[in-house]
Amino acid sequence: MIVKSKKEIDILKKSGQILARVLARLEREIRPGVYAADLDKLAESEIKKAGAEPSFKNYHEGKELPFPASICLSVNDEIVHGIPGNKILKDGDVVSIDLGVNYKGFFTDGASTVIVGKGDKRSKKLLTVCRKALDLATSRCSAGVHSGDIGHAVESFVEKNGFKVFRELVGHGVGRAVHESPQLPNWGKPGTGEKLKERMVLAIEPMISEGEAQIFLDKDGWTLKTKDGTRAAHFEHTVLILKNGCDILTKS
C-alpha cells in the first residue's frame, strides 16, 4: 500500500490530464480503415508533445520481450495488452485502447472501448455495461472502503446485465510505477480485501466478456484473448482516494 504526498499528487493530476486528452483524441480517430499503427504513432507524438512519455513502450513486466508499442489496442476477442501491429479497423469492431503516461516519473493509466462504425445491439450493451461498471466502482471508492466492496458491486452489476468479469485480470495501485500494490479485483466479498486509505492512487479497470470469462495468452506473448472467441470491453480510470469519495485523475 502506497500513499502519495501532496507534491506527488499534483504531478499525478497533470499526468492524468495528459492521458485524458490523448485518449479522447484517439477515440475521435476511430473509424473503418484506420491503421492501428497510426493510432500508436499519434499517441506517442501527443504524449511527448505534452512533455511526458508513453509508459507502456518497452515495458517488460517480467516478460522476455518488451511491449513494442505506446498503446495497447485490443480488438473484439482481445481483452487487454493487444499489440497495434498491422491491424486495420473494420466496421463493427469492438476496440479497446489502453494508455499509460509517465509524467516526471509519475504514472497514470486509462482505457476506453469504442465501436468502429455502427456496431450491433449486443456490442453496444457490452460497452454500456462496462462503462457503467467503472462509474459504479469509482462511486464506491473512498477511504475506509474495502477492495472487496468495490469488486462485489462491479461483478454483481455486470452479471445482472448478462455479462461476466475476468477474474484473472485486476486493477492495481499506480503512481510511482506502472503497477503498484494493492490489487483490485472486479469481484469479491463485502468487507474483505485491502482497506483503502486517503491519498492512495489506484487504477480501477473493469474488464468484461460477453461470453465465458476464460482467457488465454496469444503467441505474441502479450495479448490476452477470450477462449470462446467472444468480445470483451475494458474501461479504466486512475483515481485518488479521498476521505470521502475519490478524485478521478484521468477524466476528460
Secondary structure, 3 states (H helix, E strand, C coil): CCECCHHHHHHHHHHHHHHHHHHHHHHHHCCCCCEHHHHHHHHHHHHHHCCCEECCCCCCCCCCCCCCCCEEEEECCEEECCCCCCCECCCCCEEEEEEEEEECCEEEEEEEEEECCCCCHHHHHHHHHHHHHHHHHHHHCCCCCEHHHHHHHHHHHHHHCCCEECCCCEEEECCCCCCEEEEEECCCCCCCCCECCCCEEEEECCEEECCCCCEEECCCCCCEEECCCCCEEECEEEEEECCCCEEECCCC
